[in-house]
Amino acid sequence: MKPSVLKSSTNSCNWALIGVAGVCLLLATTLGIGCASLSIPPVMSYEAAKAEVTKRGPLVTKPIEQRENYLPGKSQVVDVGTPAPYKGIVIDQDKAAYYIAVKAERDRRLQELEAARTKAAIQQLIADSTIDHLKAKALSQNTWWEQNKGLVGFGIGTTVGMAIIVGLLYGLTRGNGVSTTTTNTHILVPVR
C-alpha cells in the first residue's frame, strides 16, 4: 500500500480572500471618489440665452414718432404759385423723397442696432453663466473633502479589505492563528 498525500485546501481559500479584499478595496475607493459635491450650475446654452433676451423686449428705443404717437399727416401735391389750402409745412417733391429715404435708412440702422445689441446681450448672458459655472466648480474643488476623498476612500477600502481578510482567516483557522504548520498540513491517506 502506498500512502497518497493530500494537501489542505488553503491555497484556493487564499485566492478567494485576495479576490474579496480586492473587490472591497475597489468599492471603497469608488465610494470615496464618487461622493456628492456641491451643485454646479450648468453653462447657459445659446437658445436659453436668446429666449431670456427676447423676454426683455427691444433693446433699442423706438423712433420719436412711435414713442410720442405722432400721426402721419396728409400729404397733398400743391403746384408752385397756388395758395396752400391747408395748414402745414410745404416742401418740394425732392425734399419729401429725401426725408422718406432718411427715415428708411434710420429704420434699417435701428434694426441693425437692435440685432447687434441682442447678439451682445446673448453673449453677455452666456459669459456670465460660464463665469458662475467656473466659480462654483472652483469653490466645490476647494473643499477639504474634494482634495482628500481619494485618499480617504483608499484608506477605508484598505481597512475594510484587511478586516475581511482577518475575519475570514480567523474563521477558517478557528482562532488558532495561522502558521506554516497549520496551513501546510499533509494528510496521509492509505490507498487501497
C-alpha positions as CSV (number, residue, x, y, z in Angstrom):
1,M,0.0,0.0,0.0
2,K,1.2,3.3,-1.0
3,P,0.1,6.3,1.0
4,S,-1.0,9.3,-1.0
5,V,-0.6,12.8,0.1
6,L,-3.5,15.3,0.1
7,K,-2.8,19.0,0.7
8,S,-5.2,21.1,2.6
9,S,-7.4,23.5,0.5
10,T,-5.9,26.6,2.0
11,N,-4.4,27.7,-1.4
12,S,-7.8,28.2,-3.0
13,C,-9.0,30.0,0.1
14,N,-6.1,32.4,-0.1
15,W,-7.0,33.3,-3.6
16,A,-10.6,33.8,-2.6
17,L,-9.6,36.1,0.2
18,I,-7.4,38.1,-2.0
19,G,-10.2,38.5,-4.5
20,V,-12.7,39.6,-1.8
21,A,-10.3,42.0,-0.4
22,G,-9.6,43.5,-3.9
23,V,-13.3,43.9,-4.6
24,C,-13.8,45.6,-1.2
25,L,-10.8,47.9,-1.9
26,L,-12.2,48.9,-5.3
27,L,-15.7,49.5,-3.9
28,A,-14.4,51.7,-1.1
29,T,-12.1,53.7,-3.5
30,T,-15.0,54.2,-5.9
31,L,-17.2,55.3,-3.0
32,G,-14.6,57.9,-2.0
33,I,-14.2,59.2,-5.5
34,G,-17.8,59.4,-6.4
35,C,-19.2,61.1,-3.3
36,A,-21.5,64.0,-4.0
37,S,-20.1,67.5,-4.2
38,L,-21.7,71.0,-4.3
39,S,-24.1,71.5,-7.1
40,I,-22.5,73.3,-10.1
41,P,-24.9,75.4,-12.3
42,P,-24.6,74.5,-16.0
43,V,-23.4,76.9,-18.6
44,M,-26.4,78.6,-20.4
45,S,-27.0,77.4,-23.9
46,Y,-27.4,79.8,-26.8
47,E,-31.1,79.0,-27.1
48,A,-31.8,79.7,-23.4
49,A,-29.8,83.0,-23.6
50,K,-31.7,84.0,-26.7
51,A,-35.1,83.3,-25.0
52,E,-34.0,85.3,-22.0
53,V,-33.0,88.3,-24.1
54,T,-36.2,88.0,-26.1
55,K,-38.3,88.2,-22.9
56,R,-36.7,91.5,-22.0
57,G,-38.1,93.2,-25.1
58,P,-36.4,95.6,-27.5
59,L,-33.0,96.9,-26.5
60,V,-33.2,100.0,-28.8
61,T,-35.6,102.8,-28.1
62,K,-38.3,103.3,-30.7
63,P,-38.2,106.4,-33.0
64,I,-39.8,109.5,-31.6
65,E,-42.9,109.4,-33.8
66,Q,-43.6,106.0,-32.4
67,R,-42.8,106.9,-28.8
68,E,-44.9,110.1,-28.9
69,N,-47.6,108.6,-31.1
70,Y,-47.4,111.2,-33.9
71,L,-50.0,110.6,-36.5
72,P,-48.7,111.0,-40.1
73,G,-50.3,114.0,-41.7
74,K,-52.0,114.0,-45.0
75,S,-49.9,115.0,-47.9
76,Q,-51.2,116.9,-50.8
77,V,-49.5,117.9,-54.0
78,V,-49.5,121.7,-54.5
79,D,-48.4,123.4,-57.6
80,V,-45.9,126.2,-57.4
81,G,-47.6,129.6,-57.1
82,T,-51.0,128.3,-55.9
83,P,-52.2,129.1,-52.4
84,A,-52.0,126.2,-49.9
85,P,-55.5,125.0,-48.9
86,Y,-54.3,123.7,-45.5
87,K,-52.0,124.5,-42.6
88,G,-48.7,122.7,-42.6
89,I,-45.2,122.7,-44.0
90,V,-44.8,123.0,-47.7
91,I,-41.8,121.1,-49.1
92,D,-41.0,120.2,-52.7
93,Q,-41.0,116.7,-54.2
94,D,-37.2,116.2,-53.9
95,K,-37.2,117.2,-50.2
96,A,-40.1,114.7,-49.5
97,A,-38.2,111.9,-51.2
98,Y,-35.1,112.8,-49.3
99,Y,-36.9,112.7,-45.9
100,I,-38.5,109.3,-46.9
101,A,-35.1,107.9,-47.7
102,V,-33.6,109.3,-44.5
103,K,-36.5,107.6,-42.5
104,A,-35.9,104.3,-44.3
105,E,-32.2,104.4,-43.6
106,R,-32.8,105.3,-40.0
107,D,-35.2,102.3,-39.6
108,R,-32.7,100.0,-41.3
109,R,-29.9,101.1,-38.9
110,L,-32.2,100.8,-35.9
111,Q,-32.9,97.2,-36.9
112,E,-29.2,96.5,-37.3
113,L,-28.5,98.1,-33.9
114,E,-31.3,96.0,-32.3
115,A,-29.7,92.8,-33.8
116,A,-26.2,93.8,-32.6
117,R,-27.4,94.6,-29.1
118,T,-29.4,91.4,-28.9
119,K,-26.3,89.4,-30.0
120,A,-24.2,91.2,-27.4
121,A,-26.7,90.6,-24.7
122,I,-26.9,86.9,-25.6
123,Q,-23.1,86.6,-25.5
124,Q,-23.0,88.5,-22.2
125,L,-25.5,86.1,-20.6
126,I,-23.5,83.1,-21.8
127,A,-20.3,84.7,-20.5
128,D,-21.9,85.4,-17.1
129,S,-23.3,81.9,-17.0
130,T,-19.8,80.5,-17.8
131,I,-18.2,82.6,-15.1
132,D,-20.8,81.4,-12.5
133,H,-20.1,77.8,-13.6
134,L,-16.4,78.1,-13.2
135,K,-16.7,79.9,-9.8
136,A,-18.9,77.2,-8.5
137,K,-16.6,74.5,-9.8
138,A,-13.6,76.1,-8.3
139,L,-15.3,76.5,-4.9
140,S,-16.5,72.9,-5.0
141,Q,-13.0,71.6,-5.6
142,N,-11.5,73.8,-2.9
143,T,-13.0,71.9,0.0
144,W,-11.1,69.5,2.2
145,W,-13.3,66.6,1.1
146,E,-12.7,67.2,-2.6
147,Q,-9.0,67.4,-2.1
148,N,-8.7,64.3,0.1
149,K,-11.7,62.0,-0.9
150,G,-9.5,59.6,-2.9
151,L,-7.1,59.2,0.0
152,V,-9.9,58.7,2.4
153,G,-11.6,56.2,0.1
154,F,-8.3,54.3,-0.3
155,G,-7.8,54.2,3.5
156,I,-11.4,53.0,4.1
157,G,-11.1,50.4,1.4
158,T,-7.8,49.1,2.7
159,T,-9.1,48.9,6.3
160,V,-12.3,47.1,5.2
161,G,-10.4,44.7,3.0
162,M,-7.9,43.9,5.7
163,A,-10.7,43.4,8.3
164,I,-12.5,41.0,5.9
165,I,-9.2,39.0,5.4
166,V,-8.5,38.9,9.1
167,G,-12.1,37.8,9.8
168,L,-12.1,35.1,7.2
169,L,-8.7,33.8,8.4
170,Y,-9.9,33.8,11.9
171,G,-13.0,31.9,10.9
172,L,-11.0,29.3,8.8
173,T,-8.4,28.7,11.5
174,R,-10.9,28.7,14.3
175,G,-8.9,31.3,16.3
176,N,-5.7,29.1,16.4
177,G,-3.7,31.6,14.3
178,V,-2.0,31.0,11.0
179,S,1.3,29.3,10.7
180,T,3.0,27.1,8.2
181,T,2.3,24.0,10.4
182,T,-1.5,24.6,10.3
183,T,-1.9,25.7,6.7
184,N,0.5,23.3,5.0
185,T,-0.6,20.2,6.8
186,H,-0.4,17.0,4.8
187,I,-2.8,14.3,5.4
188,L,-1.6,10.7,4.7
189,V,-4.4,8.6,3.4
190,P,-3.7,4.9,2.7
191,V,-4.6,3.9,-0.9
192,R,-6.1,0.5,-1.4
